[in-house]
Amino acid sequence: MEFNPLKNKILQFLNNPYSVQYSKRVEKSLKYALERNLIDEYDIEYRTLRNYFTKGIEIPLWVVEAACRINLKDVHIPAEFQYLWFCLHATILTRKQPSGRVFRTRVNFSPCYIELDDGIRKLLSEASKSLNLPIYEFVRLGGINKTDSNKSISLLLLLKICQILRIDIWNLLTGCELFGKTKKTGKITILSSILDADLMVLLIWLRTEGHIELGSTHIEINQKDNIKSLKTLRKIIVEKFNIKNSKPLFLVGKRGEDRLIISSSPLKQLLCLKYNFPLGYKSGSLQPLDLGGFSHEDYKKMMATFIQTEGCLSYTYTRNKKKRLPRFEFIVKDRSLAVDCLFTLRKLGFYPSFSEKQNIFKVGLYNSKQVIDLVHQTRKYVFDEKKIDYLREVCTSGIGL
């Protein structure tokens, strides 16, 4: 299938490896978008869509994303066809590894809810009146077939209300509790839209060493031989989002890595919808963080995270091979991660190099004095000093660490 990236540069999942198996919900979303110029706007061959409709031949994930983006422009289209992961709920995604192994996962993105108060009831009434629809018909645009209970309202219906009334949903819901089918497990508090350094630290950890599972409510962060860092992260996540009655697990993976697993459907949806975090395999689908406007101390805290995750503190020989001097490298498969690391280093006054080879992105700091300065600036924000200890051991004279 041909695609002209110059026509639209905002698709997040253009390079994502997932394909979408046939589902009636996805078909309906595509047909809504077809009526609104999907083919011309995104250079999609109609044959590809026809084969999906009639033969059930899989389509790339980005095609569904494109359809949802087009549908989002029309307030009369039900919300479940406007937001990618709601649209894909209960649909099977497939991903084929270079080895030939194929993963098939059924997406789990079931509704979450907010307490229904007088303010939200008023917005519900205003939105239904603006479309000249009675409440019982209007709520169908939010993916449900009946009026919500007197106690709660689905996040999907709230997204539709805010779309119609042109309200920022996350500002509206700041401080509100988001919960799944039951309030007993995994309930969280929605944070202010104002970003702080601690939140950025969590997002960087998740983007580098973590993932959100497609088929369950698990959010997972992995590190090899670093349970101390994972315990610190668990405490930060639980306290930051005020997670209720969720018992984070520490497990050991097949390759011996330590795993932190937090099960919370509301946290999964918040990370995905508010912070634009992709589900499942994420390389190539991340977008740069908004790292502007923080203090110098905040950038030290964030940089410590880049060092602890995909960062490597190692050494290089001098020309006469008599000394081993420190160097720092950050090597990833996702350009956005490299760009964020590069930006943070520059904010701290360093002059890093940047290179790309075969879709591997490298940020490097090779001036030994700058590397030593980097370690000193970030050291108090490092959860576990194993990498710093290694640097002190392998470099000549311990480099003053």
N, C-alpha and C positions, 0 to 999 in steps of 0.2 A: 504494500500500500504506500503510495507516495504522499508526502506531506511537505508543504512549503512553510518552514519556520518563520519566514519573513512576514507572513500574513498575520500571525498571532504569536507573540512571544511570552504569553503568560501561562501556558499550560505547564502545570507542575509535574505531570506524569508522562511527559513526552518520551523520556528515556527509561521509563519503568518497565521491568521485564514481565509483568503480569498480563495475562489474557483473561477475558471474561467469558465464562460459559453462558449459554442461553438462559434467560429468565424473563418472565412476563413483565416484571417491573422495569427491567432495563430496556426491553423492547418498547414499552410505552414511553419511557423517557426519550429514547431515540426518535420515536415518531413525532412527539411534541416538537423536538428540535428540528426535525426534517421540515416541518411546516414553517419553521422560522429561519430558514436559510443555512442549515448546518453544513450541507455539502459545499456550498460556495465559500463560506467563511473559513472553513478548515481544510479545504481541498481533499475531501474524503470521496472515494469512489462509491457510487451508489451500489455497485455490485457487491461491495464488501458488506454493506448493511443488508442488502437483499439476501445474501447467503446466511447472514445471522438470523434473519427473520424466518426464512424458509427451510434452511438446512441445519441450523444450529451451529454453524461454524464460528469458532471463537473470534472475538475482536480485541484489539489492544485496549488496555485500561484507559489510555488518553482519549480514545474516541468517546467513551462514556463521560469522561470529565468534560470534554468539549460540549457534549449535549447538555449536561447539567449547567454549564456556564451560560449557554444560550437560553435555557429555560428560566434561569434566574432573572432574566430581564423582563419577564412577564408575570405580573402579580397574580394572574388568574390561574396559573399552573400550580397544582398541588406541590407542597414543599418537598415531598419524598422524591420528586423527580428533578429537584433543583440542587440538591446537595449530594455529592458523589457517594459518600459512605452510607448515607441513609438509603440511597437508591440501590446500593449493592448489598444491602442486608439480606442474608440467607442465600446469596448468589455464590457460586463456586468460582474462585480465581485459580488459575494454574500458572506455575513458573517452572521453566526447564533450566536446569543447571548445565554448564558446559560439559559436565561428565555424562549428561544424558538423563540424569535422575529428574523425575517430574514430581513437583509438589502440587497437591490439590487441596485447597482450604475453603471451607464455607464461611463467609464473612458474618461476624456477629457484631451488629451495631443496633441493638434493640433500644427502644426509647428510654430516655431519662426524664425526670420530672422536677418541677419547682412548686413550692407551696403557692397556692392560689390566694392572693390577698385582694383588697378592694382596688388598689392601684392597677393591678394586672387585669382584673375584671373590667375596669373602665377602658383599658386599652383594647381588650377583646371586643367590647361593644363598639368602640370607635372604628376599629378595623373592619368589622362586619358591616357597619353602616356605610363605610366608604365604598364598599363593593356592592352595596344594596342587597345584601344577603342576610337572611335570618341566621341566628347563631347555629342552629342544627345543620345548616348547609355550609356555613363558613368553616366549621371545624374540619370538614372533609378536606379542605385545602391544607390542613395540618397533618394529614395522614391518618385521621381517625374517623370512624363512622358514627360517632355519637358525641354529644357534649361531654367535656371532661367532668370529672366529679367535682363536688363543691370544695374539695380539699387540695387538689393539685392540677397542674396543667403540663402537658408535654413540652419538652424543649423544642421539638420540631414545630409545634403549633406556634410557640413564641417566636421562632425564627420567621414564620410567615407574617405574624402580626407586626414585627419590627420592620420587615421588608416593606409592607404596605404603608406604615406610618413613618418610615424613614428614621427609625430610632436605632442607635447603636445598642445591640442586645447586651453586650458585655458591660457597658456602663450601667444599663438598666438593672442588671442582675448582680452588680458588685455587692458582696456581703451575703448574698442569698445562698441557700443550701441546695445542692443538686444531688438527687438520689435516683437509684434504679428501681427495680420492681419492689424492693423492700427498703425501708429506711434504716434497717438494722445493720447492714453491711456495706461498706464502701462509700458512704455519703461524704461529700466534700463541701467546702465553702469556696465560692467563686471569688477569685482575687480581683483587686482593682486593676484597671487596664494600664496603670502606671508601672512600668517595668523597674525592677530593682536588681541589684547585683546577685543576691541569693537566688532569685528566680532564674537569672541568666546562667548561673553556675549549674543549676539543675538541668536546664535545657541543653547546655553544652554536653553534660554527662550523658544525657539521653541520646543526643544526636551522634555522639562518638561511640559510646560503649553500650547503648541501650536500644531497645525496640519495643513496639507495641504489637501484640499478636493480633492477627486477622480474626482468628476463630474463637478467641476467648477474651476475658476481661483482664488479661495479664499485661502489666507493664514490667519490663525486665531490664536490668543492668548487669553486665558481666565484667569481671576482672579476674585475672589470673593471680592467685596467691595474694589477695588484697582484701581480706574480709574486713579489715579495719576501716577502709574507705567506704565499703558498702554499708557498714553499720552507721557511719556518719551520715551517708546519703539517706538511709532509711529514716533517721531521726529528722532530717531537714524536710523530706517529702511529707511525712506524717504531720509535722507541725505547720509547715507552710500551707498545706491545703486542708488542714484540720480534718484529716480522714478519720471517720468513725468506724470502730469495730472491725477494722481490717487488720489481719495479722500477717505482716510481711514475712516471707519465707526466705531462708538462706539454704541453698542447695548447691551441690557440686555437679558440674556438667560432665559430659562424656570425655572431654579433653582435660579434665582436672580443674577447670575454671570455676571460680566462685560466682554464684548467681543470686541476685536479689530480685525477688518476685513480689510485686504488689498487685493484688486483685481488686480492681475497682472500675466498674462500668462508667460511673460519672467522671472519674479522672481520665479514663481513656477518651471519652468524648470531648472533655474540656481541652486536653492536649491536642487533639485532632482538629477541632473546630475553631478554637480560639488561638492556639499557638501554631497551627498549620503543620502539625506533625503527621507524616504519612504512616499508615498502618503497614505491617509486614516488612518486606524487603525495602529498605529506604535509600540505598545508594543511588545517586543520580536524581532523586526526587526531593532533596532538601533545598530550601531557599535560604539565602543569607539572613542572619538575625539583624534586628535593629539595634546596633551596638553604639550608636551615637549618643552623646549627652551624658555620659557617666563621669564620675570623678576619677582622678589618677589612682586612688586606692581601690576603687571598684575594678579598674582594669587589671590591677595586680591580682585580685581575687579570681577574675575570669581567666587570666593567663595561667594561673596555677592549675586550673582545670584542664586547659589544653595540654599542659606538661604531663599531668597525671593520667590522661587518657591515651591518645594516640601520639603523644610527644615522646621523644627519645633523647635522653641525656647520655651522650657517649663521648668518645675521644677521637682525635686525629693526631698522627705523628707530625712533628716538625720535619723539615727537609732532611736534616741529618739523622733523623730517627732517634735522637737522644732524649726527647721529651714527648710526653703525651698530653695534649692540651684539649680542653672540653669543647664540645660542639652540641648544638641543639637542632633536631629535625622533627617536623610534624608531617607525617606521610599518610594520606588518605585517598579514597577512591571518589570522593565527592568534592567538587570544586567549591561549593558553598562553605564547607568546613574549613578548607584551606584559606578562603577569602576572609572568613571571620578571625582565624588565627593571625593572619597577616595584618589585618586591621588593628587587632589588639596589641600586637607587638609594636606597631608604629605609634600607637597612642602612648606607649610607655617610653618612647624615644629611641627605639632600636631601628636598625636598618637591615631587615631580613631579605633574603633572596626568595624568589618564587620560580618554580619550574613545573612543567607538565610533560609527561612522557607516557604514551600508551594508556591514557586515562587514569594515570596515577599522578596526584598533585603533591608537591613537596614544598614546604616552607622551611627555610634553613637559616640558622644563625651560626656563623663559622668564626667570627672574631672572638677569641677566647676571653678577652676582657669583658665583652658584652655578655657572653654566656654566664660568666661568674656574676656579673651585675644582675642578670635576669634571675639567677637562683636566689641571690640575696633579697631581691625585691619581692619575690613570690613565696619564699620559704614558709612564712608564718601561715599561709593559706593552704598549704599542702596537707592533706589528710594523713598520708603515710609517706615517710621519707626514704623508702627503699631506693628510688631512682637517684636521689641525692647522695645516699650512702654509697651506691655503686660508683657514682661519678668521683667521689672523694677517694675511693679505693684504687680506681684504675688510672687516675690522672697523676702526673708527676708532682710530688710534694703536697698532694691533697688539695692543691689550688686554693688553700685558705678557707675551705668550708668546714 
